[in-house]
Amino acid sequence: MILLSIGILTIASSQILTRYVKVSDLTHGLSIGIGIGLLIMAIANSNLQAKKAGE
């Protein structure tokens, strides 16, 4: 749950930051990529825990 929150916060803060401050494409892409990676890890982790609970 924490990874999901951090991923969403990372993507949202990146969007807000690029709206008001000049940020390079590399920095913007890295922050979006890290946010998406955290979201994917959160989903994969919850699926793994659900499988373990079902056994």
Secondary structure, 3 states (H helix, E strand, C coil): CHHHHHHHHHHHHHHHHHHHCCCCHHHHHHHHHHHHHHHHHHHHHHHHHHHHHHC
